[in-house]
Amino acid sequence: RIMPFATGMLLISAVAGVNGQLDKIVISKYLSIDQLGMYYIAATLALVLLVAVSPFSIATLPRFTRLYTSGRADKARELFSRVLLITAIVVSSLAAQIVTNGYTITLVWTGNLDIALFVERFLPYLVSGSALLAILVVPFNVAIANGYTRINNFLGVASLLITIPCYILAIPRFGAIGAAVVWLAVHVLIFPIYFFYINRRYAVATSLTRLSLLSFVLPAVVAFSTTYLLAQIAPDTVARLPLLL
């Protein structure tokens, strides 16, 4: 009885693995090994967002499964709203820090000025795409708790069909920035589709518009505006951070 679910999870893992490395594979074909290495540094920084939400996913998936299998969908909706808000706050805060201080973080990490300058150009695109992907972990848990994998596989395969030609066209012309923009564009496209479908199927929110404003827009606006203002108030401190460390 679990074979369809197991097969769906296997396909999700395979597609996610290909999607996660496809940009680097195409970059290695068209760009130098130095640029590939610097792109990988930026991708690793963006991966911090997914690592940050992993504990929430591990902790809440069993709870979602128990609530849905016991027929308590109303409690599952309450849990969804709380976890989504917490996840959005954590993701927005980290994303704002990395985007605003990407140059400084990279310089402290690598100690190389050229790498920091190069990574700074396309890091915001990778971080923004990873932020959307990290927030999607919450509705993904709802789908998995109900044993539903079809939408993930459909969107995963569709994203492959989109990204492969886009990478081939964008990377030779625009370099690493082209790869980062394609990565962001695909997730901007997938994000609302996935949320709308999960809400339509499992009614995780009474108002999707209200949920979006309170759980996505508000945390992002507060996090980015606060981080930007602090960076403007004390720019010299931020600039001297590598020397202080």
N, C-alpha and C positions, 0 to 999 in steps of 0.2 A: 504493500500500500504506500510505502514511502518512496518507491522508486521514482515517480515523477518529480517529487520534491528534491530528491538527491541529485537527479539529473539536472534539474534547473539550477541548483546551487553550484554544481560542477561547471555549468556553462557560464554562470555569473562570474565565477573565479577566473575562468579562462579568458573571457572577454575583458574583465577588469585588468588582468595581467597584461594583455596585449595593448589595451588603451593606455595603461600607465607607462609603457615603454615605447610606444609607437613614435612619439615625437623625437625621442632620443635616437631611435633607429634611423629615421629619415635624416636627422641632423648629422649623424655620423657618415651618411652617404654624400651629403652636399657641402658640409662645412668642415673646418679643420678640427683636429683633435683637441686643440686648445679651447676653441669655442664650445665644443661638446662638454668639456670638463667644467667650464664656467656655467654653462646652462644647467648641468647636473647639480652644481652648488645651489643655484637658485631654486631648482626643483626640490632639493632637500630641505631648504628653508620653508618652502610652501607646504611640504609634507608635515611640518610641525603641527599644522591645524588639524590634520586627520589623526595624528598621534594624541592630541589633546582631547579629542572627543571619544577616543576609543574606550576609556573607562566608563563613560556614560552609556555607551552602547552595550558593553559587557554587563553592566549592572541592570539595565532596564529591559533587555530582550527577554529574560526569563519572566519578569513581571508582566510584560505585555502578553506573552504566551499564556500565562496563567489566567489573566483577566479575560482574554478573548475565548479561550477554551472553556471557561466557566460561565460564559454568557454575560459578563459584566462589561459591556461595551461602554457604558457611561463612565465607569471608573477608568477605563483605558483612555477615554477622551481627556479626562482630567490629568492623568499622568502624561499624556502626549503634550498638552499645553505647557505643563511645568517643565518637562525635560527639554522641549523645544526652546523655551525662553532661556533656560540656563545654558544650553548649547550655543544659542545665538550670541549670548553675552560673552561667553568664553572665546568663541570664534572671532567675533567682531573686535574684541579687545586685542587679541594676538595679531589679527590681520592688520589692524590699525598701527600697531607698533612696528611690525615688519615692513609695511608699506612706507610709513613715515620715516623710519630710521633704517631702511634697508642698506643704504650705503655704509653707515656706521657699523651695523651688525656684521656685514660681510667683511669690512676692513678689520674689525676686531677678530673675527674668526680666521681669516686667511692671512692677515698681515700684508696683503698685496693691494696696492692702490689701483693698479690696472684692472684687476679682477673686480674690485668693488665698484669702479666706475662702469664697467661693462655690465655687471649683474644688475645694477641700479636701473638700467634702461628698460628691462622687461620683467623684473621681479614683481611689480604690482599686478601684471596680468596673470601670472602664475598663482600669486597669493589669492587674488579675487576668485579665480576659478576653483581653487582648492577650498576656499571658504564656502562657496555654494555646495560643493561636493560634501564637505563636512556636515553642513546643516541637513543635507538629504539623508544622513545616517538615521535620523529620527523616524521619518516616514518609511524608510527602508526596513527598520525594525518592526514596524507595524505590519508591513507586507510579509516579512519572514515569520512573524508570530502567527500569522494566519495561513502559513504554508503556501504563499502565493509568490511565484517567481517570474511569471510570464512578462509582466511589464518591464522588469529589470532586464530580462534577456532581449526583449524587443528594442528597448531604447539603447541597450549596449551594442547590439548589432547595427542598429541604425546609425549610431554615433561613429562606428568604424567606417561605414560606407560614406559618411560625410568627411571625417577627418583625414582619411587616407589621401583622397585627391586634393583636399585643401592643404595638407602638409606638403605634398609634392609640388603644388603651385606656389605656396607662400614662402617656404624656406629658401629655395634658390634665389628668390627675388628680394626678400626682406630679412633673411637670416634668422637668428634665434628669436628676434622679436616677432616674426611671422608665426613661428611655432607657438609662442606664448599667447598671441592674440587668437589663434585658432582654438587653443585649449580653453580660453575664456569664453569665446563665442559659443562653443558647443555646450558648455555647462550653463550659460545664460539661456540657451534654447531648451535644454532638458529640464532645468529647475522648475519652471512653472508647470510644464506638462506633467511631470511626475507628481508634484504636489496636488494638482487639480485631480488627477486620476485617483490617487490614493484617497483623497477626501471624498470623491464621488463614490468610491467602492466601500469605504469603511466609515465615512462621516466622522472624521477626526476633529472637525471644527464646525461649529454652528454657523460661523461667518468666516469665509476664507479671506475676505478683504480685511476684516478686523484683526484676524490672526496675523496676516502679513504685516500690517502696520505696527502692531504691538510686539511681535516676535522677531521680525526681520528689520524693518525700517528704523524703528526707534533705537534698538541697541546699536545698529551700525552708525546712525547719525551721532549718537552720544559718544561712542567710542572714537570715531574718526575726528569729530570736531574737538573733543577734549585733547586727544593726542596732538592734533595739529596746533591748537592754541598753546599747549605746553612747549611744543617745539619752537614756536615763535617767541614765546616769553623768554626762554633760556636757550637760544641757539648756540651761544658760545660754549655752554656746558656740554651740549650734545656733540659739538665739533671736537671738543677736547677729550671726549670719553676714551678714545683709543690710547691717548697719551696717559690718562689717569690710570687706566688698567695696566 
